[in-house]
Each structure stands twice: as structure tokens, then as C-alpha cells.
Amino acid sequence: MADGDLVSWLLASDPSLRWQVERDLAGAPEEVWRATRARVAEEGFGARLLALQDEDGRWAGGAYFPADAREDEPGQPWTATTWSLNDLRAWGVEPGALRPGTAALLAQVRWEYDDLPYWGGEVDACINAWTLANGAWLGADVSGLERWFVDHRMEDGGWNCAWVDGSVRSSFHSTLNVLHGLLDHEVRTGGSAVLRAARHRGEDYLLDRDLLRRLSTGEVHAPWATHVAYPYRWYYSALRALDHVRAAALHDGRDPDPRAAEAVELVRAARDPDGTWHQQLRHEGRVWFDVDAGPGEPSRWLTFHALRVLAWWDGQAPG
């Protein structure tokens, strides 16, 4: 597809994606993309997911896992409260579109782990990062979580959800999830100097590894580092990491970091002859409904994220 046809193809999508295409690729006026974003709660994916919220503020009767989760079901179910909040927040839904008093309702919810209170988080770094971001979005008190990320950062600069089992080295997956949560919280609340410094150190952890490689051997993490699949869920990929690096650089007013160059070229090389990026796999697990193409098919979400990263990099990278 020619560039104009490609943007038109992206615009012919659900409002949850369309407003971002309008803002970041099509150069639409702010009043246009904001009007499209307001429609997310009224039609398409956003409206469907909002309609599935329980009266007690949850989705699927659970905090991280649905109430009817089974140990023998394939993959991880993606239908419970945390995952539903993550999607609505990422799609640009305003807090007022949720059930009235959602933040207060969820203050009564307990995690499946140790029956801990929802807005206080639990022991998993990824879960706590999503809770921090979702709390900032909904106006919940997540101040008790803010120090947690400083106290649980590894000596090498990142985070690992398996710290509770004795891990002392950071994880690509965990670190990226924490960085997403810290940045979202900072954008919405202003953050703090301490959390900002922790975020920058975590970003250096990934960039020192070119967003792809083991520091010890220089080998590319495979296959997950190079695969592209949407929704991202909790999984790491070079494209998802670049999506964060771009957002963080723009928020901080920094130029693109040269350490991301190899990952950028990997994403560029993954482009199909028709100008799109295709869905390479699907992270297994129960969903409310599909929001993107199946494996092997052109993906609007991946194409948008890749084009946005390349436009930023090619327009601002030094040299």
C-alpha cells in the first residue's frame, strides 16, 4: 500500500485505535482526535468492555484472574479486572465512563495473592506497575505503591517479578512493564524525582542491552525479543520496548537514544512488502473478544505502533 492508502487503512478501525492514528500519523487537529477518542466509550471495543464491568467494579469476578479460572485451561486468561482496566486506559477511555465510584469499589477488592487490598498492590512487580498506572488514571490512592518500586529495584537497575522467589537479576519483561507503569503514572500525576530517577535507570538497563541482547554474552534474546504480537499483554518485544522509549523521550524532551538503533532496524526489516506488519503469533489465553488480526494476517495495531516509532526515529535521530 502507498503511504496514503496505509493511513486510510489504519483510520478504518475501531475508535480506540483511530484517534491515535489521527493524532500521531495523520496530523489531525486536536479537536478531531479528541472527538474520536470520546467515542471509544460509546462504540466498538471500549463500549463492549465497559458493558462487561460487574456491579462491584470488577470484571470476571476477579482481580488478576477471573473467578472461574482453571489451572488446566490453555494460556493465561486476560479477562479479569486488571487486564480490563489496562485496555480501557490504553484506549483512552475517560474514568467517568466506568461504573460510578469504580476506584472506591475496587478499594474493597482483594488480590488472589495473600488476600491483599487492591490499590495497595501485591508482590508482583508487573501487577504493581499496572495498579500504579490504573490508580493514577482513576484517581485512587496508590501513594503506598510509589516507594515500592524504588525499594524493589535490582542492583543492575531493572526489576524482576520473581524477586520473591530469590531472583537477583532483572528481567526484560518485568522491567518494561514497570517502566510503562511509572511513565503513565508520571504523565498523569507529575510523579516524583525519586520515581523519575528509577525510571531512567530502568530504561538504561534495557538500552545498555540494545533492547535486545544479553549483557553477559551479547546474544539476542530469542524468540520473544524479536517477535511482534498484539495485544502485548505482559510480554516483552523490541517493538513494545521502542514504543516506550519513544514515549519516554518525548515526555522528557530528549533526542532518540543511539542504543535503540539496532532494535529500530529490526522493526523496519520486519515490514511486509505491502507496507504493513503482520501478527506473528497470539499470546494464548481467554479473552472477552479479539481486537486485532489473527496470526499471519496484517495487524493494524502493530502497523500503527511500528510506523509511529519509525516516524519518530527517522525524524529526530542524530545523523
N, C-alpha and C positions, 0 to 999 in steps of 0.2 A: 504493500500500500504506500502511496505517496504520503508525505507528512500531513497534508491537509486531510486526506482520507483517514489517516490513522487517528487524528484528533477527533474527527467526526465519529469514528467507530467508538472511541472512548466516551464521547459525550452521549452516545446512545446507550446509556447504562442506568443503573439504579441511582437515585439522588445521592446516596451515601458516597458514591464514587464521583458522580458528575460534578458536584460542587468543587471538589478538589482539582479535577481536570480544568474546570473553568478558571479557578484561582491560579494554579501553578503552571499550566501549559497553554491555555487558550488566551490568557491575558484579559479575562473578562473584568468589567468594573466591579468594585466591591459590592455594590447593591445587587448585582446579578447573582454572584456566587453565594451571597448571604441569603438571598431569596430561595435559591435552590437548597441550601443547607437547611432552611426552615422546613422544607418539605420532607426531610428524612423521617421526621416523627409522624408524618401524616400518610405516607405511602411507601410501598416497597419494603426492603429489609428492615428498616428501623421500625416502621409501624407494626410489622409482623412480630418482631421480637418484643416490643413494648406490650403487645396484647397477651404475651405469654407470661408476664410477671404475676406472681402469686399475690394474694391479698396481704400476706405478711412481708412483702417486699422482696422475697426470694424468687429465683427461677428453679424449677425442677425440684423444689423442696430441699435444696442443699446449698452449702456454702461453696465448696470447691468441687464436690461430687454430687450428682443427683441422688435423691433419696433412694431410688431403686437401682443404684449402680451395682453391677455384679462383677465379681473377681474374674469370671471366665469370659466376659464379653470382650470382643476384639478391640484393641486400642483403648485410649482414654476417652471417656465421654466429655463432650465440650458444651454441655447444656446447662450446667448449674450457674449459680449467681455470679461468681467472679468472672467466668468467661462471658456471660451475657453482658455484664457491666463493661468489660473490656471492649466488646464490639460496639456497644452504643456510644461509649466515649470516643472511640476511634472514628466512628462515623459522623461525629459532630452533633449528636443529639444534645439539646439543652436539658439541664437537670429537671426543669419544671415539667418536662414531658413524661417523666416517670410517675409512678403512683405517688400521690401526695405524702410527704413525710418519709420518703424512702430511706434517707440517712438515719432517721430516728428508728424506723422499723428494723433496719439492719443492725442497729446497736443492740438489739435483743437476740440476734442470731449468734450461734456458736460455731466455731470451726470443727470439722470432723476430728482434727488432731487435738487431743487433750481438752476438748470442750472449751477452748479459749474464746474470748469475745471477739466478734468480727473485726471491728475497727482497731483493735489492739494488735492484729496480726498474729502470726504463729512462729514457727521456727524456719520455714522455708523462705529463702531469700527472694525467689521469684514471686511467690504468693504475696509476700510483704510489699514488694515493689508495686504490684498491681493494686494492692489495697491502699498504698500511699497515694497513687495516682487517682484511683476511683474516689477516695475520700476527699481529695482536693477538689475534684470535679463536682461532687455532690454537696460539699460544704460540711462534711463530717469532721470530727476532731480526731486527726491522726497524728497529733503532735508527739504522742508517745512512741510512734514508729520512727520519727525522724533521726533520733540518735542511734537507733538500731543499726542502720547501715554503716555508720562510722565504726561502731563497736564490733561489727561482724565482717569487716573488710579483711581480706587475706593480706599477708605481708607483701605479696607480689603485686597488689594493687586492685585486684578484682574480687569477685565473690563466688561462693560455691554453695549450692543448696544442700550439699552433703556434708557441710561443716559439722552438723550434729552427729554424724557418723564418724567423725575424726579426720575428714579431708582437710589438708592444709594448703592445697594449691587451688588457684582459681579455675573456674570453668568458663569456657566461651559462652555457653548457653546462659548460665546464671548471670554472668557479668552483663551481657547485653540486655537481659530482662530488667536487671536493676537499673541500668543506665536509662532505659526507656522510662521507667517509673520516676526516677529522680528528675529527669528533664521535664516530664509532663507536670510534675508537682511544682517545679521551679517556675515554669511558664505561667502556671495558674496562680501561684501564691507569692512569687518573688524569691522563694527559697531562703537559703542562708549561706553565708560564706563557707561554713564547715561542709555543708552538703555539696556545694558547688565544687569545692576542692576535691571531695571524694569522687564526684562525677568525673572531673578532669583526670584524676589518677586512674580511674577505671577505663576511661577512653584511651589513655596512654597504654594501658595493659594490652588492649586489643590492637592498637595501631603499631605498637612495638613488634607485633607479630604479623604485621601487614594485613590484619583482619582475616588471615587465612592459615598461618603457619604455627607449628610448634616452635617455641623459642629454643628448646633443647636440641632439636635435630634439623630444624628448618623445613621439615616436611609439611606439605599441605594436609590439613585435617580433611579426611575424606571418609565417606562421600558427602556428609551433611554440610560441610562448609561451602561446597560448590553447587549444591542442588538449589533449585528455586521452587518453592511451593507456597501457595496462598490458600487459606489463611495461614499466617506464620505460626500461630499458637505460641508454644514456648521454645520452639526450635531455632537454632542459630543458622544463618546463611550469610554469605558475603553481601548479597543484596540487602537483606534486612539490616545488617550492620552499617552499610553505606547509607541507608535511609536515616539511621540515627545520626551518623557522623555529619551528614548534610544538615539535618535539623539543628544539631548542637552548634555547628559552625555558624549558621545563620543567626541563631539566638545569641551567641557570644560575640558576633561581629568579627569572626576570624576567617581567614582565607582557607581554602581546602588544604588539608594536610597531605604532603607528598607521600607519606607512608600508606595512603589509601590507593595509590596509583595502580598497583597490581590487581587489587580487587575490582577497581573500575574497569580495567581492561578485560578481566574475566567476565564481568557482566556484559560488556559490549560484545564480546565474542559469542555470547550465548544467544544473541538476537537471531531470529529466523529470517530467511530470505524475504518473507512478506512484511518485515518490519516489526513484528510482534515478538513477544517472549511467550513460550508455551509452558503450560503446567507440567512439571517433570514428575511429580508424584502427589499423592494426597496423604496428609497425616491421618492415620486411621483413628476412628472413634465416632461415637454417636453425635449427631448434630441436629439442630432444630430444622434447618433447611440449608441447602447449598447456596453459596454466594459467589461462586466463581466456576470456571470451566473445569472439566474433568481432566485427568492425566492425558498428555499428548495433544491437548487442544490449546488454541491461543487463549491466553489469560489477559483479560482487561486489567485486573489489579496489578499483576506483575509487570505488564507493559507500562502502565502508568508510573509505577514506582521506579522502574529502570529508566524510562525517559526523563523523569524528574531528576534523578541522580545525575544522568549524563548531561542534561542541560545545565545543571549547577556546576558540575566539574568542568565541562568544556568552556563555560562562560567565565569561570573565575580562577581556575587552576593556574599556577605560575608556569610560564614557559609555553 
